[in-house]
């Protein structure tokens, strides 16, 4: 199987660059919040060795 990849170079102005950076920052924040929620959920369901039977 052959996989082709392409690289594109975007030519954006300063306003577009700021908007792209903002969108990426929001996505990063959402991902980190969801990851934190998942870790908290998993930690709340851990079974400690002395409490499991």
Secondary structure, 3 states (H helix, E strand, C coil): CCCCCCCCCCCCCHHHHHHHHHHHHHHHHHHHHHHHHHHHHHHHCCCCCCCCC
